[in-house]
Amino acid sequence: MSYVTHLESAIDGTRLDHRTVETTHADRPLWVRYDLERIAHEVDRDELLHRDQSMWRYQELSPVEDPASIVSLGERMSPLIRCERLGQELGLNQLWIKDESQLPTGSFKSRGLAMAVTRARELGISRLVIPTAGNAGGAMAAYAARAGLEAWVFMPSDTPAVNQAEAAHYGARAYLVDGLINDCAALIRTGNAAMGWFDVSTLKEPYRIEGKKTMGLELAEQSSWRLPGAILYPTGGGTGLIGMWKAFGELATIGWLESADLPRMYACQAEGCAPIVTAYERGERFATSFPNPTTVASGLRVPAAIGDFMILDAVRESGGAAAAASDQNLLEWAARAGALEGIAVCPETGACLAVAHDLVADGQLDPDEPVVVFNTGAAQKYLEAIAVDLPEISQPVDWSALADRQG
Ligand SMILES: *Cc1c(COP(=O)(O)O)cnc(C)c1O
């Protein structure tokens, strides 16, 4: 049983049937729509108290038709961690990190792909394909393996080594492509007819948004249904930012929120690939493809996002903004966060912290408002980017000199 009523084109509102396989409409993404009025009448928020502490606990706002079909690796609710020391460094007295690095496969990509693979299986699909520059390939491969579906993964040849290895480790047919993620996508299109595969690329099917939406539902529940003043989110394809904004709208409509104030959404990118920031600054609703995209934050290396207008709409409706950080800056902030809080902060999230620093400086973030930053992946997956040269030590050691040395 589900409360889904239909799919809706995000670009022109066209209604489509949710029980048939749908991808995009007019080459733009689809929303999953629910009977929110019925949910408001029939479902009491307190029912959640009796449910499993996982992303699947919000079943009325989920597109899954039969709970028995859920493909899961144990997606626990991710912790919302108060960060006093890092907050002090940034000038924020109420800083929280929602730590998604603890999810299966070490990134929040598991939320979207667990949902997409679940729905793919419910719809009778058996062969999945994805272009990826980072964590999505491993997550898709893992859930496909779990579901017994065939997984094909195409990635740029400079994709981080861990991401290459994990796709293969989870049994996918993984290939390297000389080019960028968009070249991988173009290559996949040439195989469509022969392979008959289903493309689970970012926003090219409607269900990854619904999986990532659970970040926003969890955040609301963990904050006693009062949302923070601001959310900083590392934005590549934008699924998470779009999903959370959708979640907040749905929660407001069904009357579960304690306050009508919704957070300002900040889309954070890397200076080497900042198409959303460029469009935001120009006041445009659609982004143009970012030339020569380069950044160590591989999850942000998305030069052209098919959901650009959905990201920009959410950012503007919420009263937030889009801003970018340099690679050097984002790596420094990721390392600082790790050292101050013991959290495995990924380079992508380093961009959010660098942006937070700037936003505090020009008064866009209030030092006393609650601010939530999403740590979307585990630092351990970025060995090349976070590599350090440790000093060597050998006998005899001058211990007192060593003790005096600062950090
Ligand atoms: C994919 C990814 C992102 C970007 O996520 P979107 O929701 O597609 O914008 C950010 N951080 C990490 C670690 C990622 O893997």
The ligand as a Tripos MOL2 file, in Angstrom:
@<TRIPOS>MOLECULE
LIG
   15    15     1     0     0
SMALL
NO_CHARGES

@<TRIPOS>ATOM
      1 C1         27.1780   12.6360   -5.0940 C.3       1 LIG1
      2 C2         27.7890   13.3540   -3.9760 C.ar      1 LIG1
      3 C3         27.4660   14.6980   -3.7000 C.ar      1 LIG1
      4 C4         26.4860   15.4830   -4.5290 C.3       1 LIG1
      5 O1         25.1960   15.0000   -4.3090 O.3       1 LIG1
      6 P1         23.9150   15.4950   -5.1010 P.3       1 LIG1
      7 O2         22.7720   15.1980   -4.2000 O.co2     1 LIG1
      8 O3         23.8350   14.7330   -6.3690 O.co2     1 LIG1
      9 O4         24.0870   16.9480   -5.3400 O.co2     1 LIG1
     10 C5         28.0350   15.2880   -2.5860 C.ar      1 LIG1
     11 N1         28.9040   14.6200   -1.7990 N.ar      1 LIG1
     12 C6         29.2460   13.3440   -2.0330 C.ar      1 LIG1
     13 C7         30.2140   12.6750   -1.1200 C.3       1 LIG1
     14 C8         28.7050   12.6540   -3.1220 C.ar      1 LIG1
     15 O5         29.0490   11.3940   -3.3490 O.3       1 LIG1
@<TRIPOS>BOND
     1     1     2 1
     2     2     3 ar
     3     2    14 ar
     4     3     4 1
     5     3    10 ar
     6     4     5 1
     7     5     6 1
     8     6     7 2
     9     6     8 1
    10     6     9 1
    11    10    11 ar
    12    11    12 ar
    13    12    13 1
    14    12    14 ar
    15    14    15 1
@<TRIPOS>SUBSTRUCTURE
     1 LIG1         1 GROUP 0 **** ****
